[in-house]
Amino acid sequence: MTEPEARTRIADHITEHPGVYFSELVRGLDLAPGQVQYHLRQLGDRVVAAEFHGRTHCYPPDCEPTSTSSGSDATSVGA
């Protein structure tokens, strides 16, 4: 799989499953954690990450991160 294919798969999965957390992303795509982490950074502002309950959840940029917790820290992954 080429790098652009991996990034497309990751971005598509996040778009189809907004709020997916990192380990679900790794399992769902059958990729190594380091691969997913690298490509998430390369995707930059095409993916937003937010911490909820000790997990990093990934969202497309047009989706508002939500949680039942009172506080969250949402940032672009590449930031």
N, C-alpha and C positions, 0 to 999 in steps of 0.2 A: 504494500500500500504506500502510495506517495504521500508526502507531507500535505499537499493541498487536499487530497482525498480524506485524510485523517481529520483535518480541520473542518472540512465540510460535514463529515459524519458527526463530529462533536457538536458543531453549531446547529445542525438539523435536529439532533437528539434533544438539545437544550430547548429549542423552539417548540418541539413536540411535547416536551415534558418540563415546562417551566417550574423551577424550584427544585429540580433534581439535585440531590447532594452528591458530592464528589465520588464517594465509594460506589453509589448506584450508577453513576456515569461510567466508571471504570468497568464494573461488572456488565452493564448493559451493552457496552461497545466491545467487550472482550479485548481491551487494550491494557498495557502496563500502566500503573499509576504515574510513573515518570513521563511516559508518553503523553498522557492526558494533561498533566500539569504543564508540560512544555507547550503543547498546542493551545491550551487555555491562555497562556501568556501571550502567545503569538496572535491570538484572536483579538486581544486588546479590548477596544470599546465595543466589540460585537457581542461581548458577554459581560454580564454584571454578576458579581459575587456578593453574597450577604451571609453573615454569620448568624445563625439561630441555634440556640441550644447546643452549642459546641460543634456544630457541623457547618461546613461551607456549602451553601445552596447556590446553584447557578441559574441565571435567568437571561432571557433575551433582553436587549436594552429597552424595548418598548413595553416591557412587563414590569409592573411595580412590585418589588419584593414585599411579601407580607408574612406575618407571623403572629402568633398569639402573644409573643413576648413583647414587652413594652419598648425595648430598644434593639436596634440592629445597626450594623455598619455595612452599608452597601457601597461597593466601589467597582470600577472597571477592573477586570482581572489584570490587564497589562499595566495598570497604574502603579 
